[in-house]
Amino acid sequence: MELNPDILASLIVIITVVFVLKINQINNRVIQGILNWFPAILFAYVIPAGFTHAFGWDLSGVVLHSWSRNWIIPITLLAVMSALPLRQLAIVGARPLILFFAGSLFIATLPVILVSAFTLFSPDNQAIFIDQDYWKGLVPIVGGWIGGSTSQLILKELAQTPENIFLSVLVLDNILVNIWTILMFQFIKKGEMISQWMGIKDPLPANLASADQTTGKKIYPWAIFLVFVSLAGITFWLEISFLNLVISLSILGMMLGNLVPNWNTGFSLKLGGVCIVLVMAILGLRLDFSNLTLPFSFVGLVLVWLILHFLGMILVSRVLRLNLIWVPIASMANLGGISTAPAVTAAYRKDLMPHAVLLAILSMVTGTAWGMLTIYLFSNWIL
């Protein structure tokens, strides 16, 4: 008896999500070492693809894909966007914020400039990036570096990145971010010394106040989930475009998190994390392993892109007369996110970790907007 494709897909996704959530909780040095280089979120994408590839199943047309686009992604957006405490950004200070946004701007604009330069000097690169649509693989990198998995998934949809390019980009992105994290661990320890060598005499800020100043009982998780489902249902009923859905739900999420008293930010982040794994697992059902390659020029461009991002932040920090320890903090908030940014910061001063967390959250909720800028620049300048 042949199993219904929708039931089969649901079982694979459930198994994958449970595995990914459980493996993250295992306190084993070997497993944690593996996850440092091959994070659980990548397992969420590869495991379903492994099932379909091994057994020759075609699950690209199951109903889960429409559910993901119409319900799960909207709920994920609302959950992540409602986690940004706008009122506390002032505590971080203006100059670190300027440096952080400069880093984001470099990430969003450099791929367009580099593709333009690469194609100018080589007709082969014109064929690779434009004719073969490899520029669409750069857009999810913008989202992955600045906004994390949520932005990466949304921008994949907006740019219509082919599945084989997307998986290759995920693997490359994971390798580079891990290497970059190691380099930033080393740089932050020498940031003070390099600042003095460059003539920058900038004192570091005092300890950040508690990130949560609200009092009273938090809103029940079931109530928040009901709000998210209702808003997702309204957008589905209105049949608005995916782009308008992203913009409207991002604004609504920020309003909920900042205007509703005693908003349960912790639950919103947890829900967003689970939804991201769920979306990745559903995406994996469509993956085809047969074309898992990237051209050398693509990899080279990404490496140049990453280096120029860092050099640009060094220059901005020098102009602002800002202590250079903010460069790795802001860079990891852009590239690493909510876990690696405070980890790198703790290697220098643990009391600066809340600053890194705030910048990482800001990165998480602005990544999609920066990726939209990249798509706009590609559409109006290169294509």
Secondary structure, DSSP 8 states (H G I E B T S, - for coil): ----HHHHHHHHHHHHHHHHHHHTT---HHHHHHHHHS-HHHHHHHHHHHHHHHHT---TTSTHHHHIIIIIHHHHHHHHHTT--GGGHHHH-HHHHHHHHHHHHHHHHHHHHHHHHHHHH-HHHHIIIIIT-THHHHHHHHHHHHT-HHHHHHHHHHHT--HHHHHHHHHHHHHHHHHHHHHHHHHHHHHHHHHHHTT-----------S----S----HHHHHHHHHHHHHHHHHHT--HHHHHHHHHHHHHHHHHHSTT--HHHHHHHHHHHHHHHHHHHHTT--GGG----HHHHHHHHHHHHHHHHHHHHHHHHHT--TTHHHHHHHHHHT-TTHHHHHHHTT-GGGHHHHHHHHHHHHHHHHHHHHHHHHHIIIII-
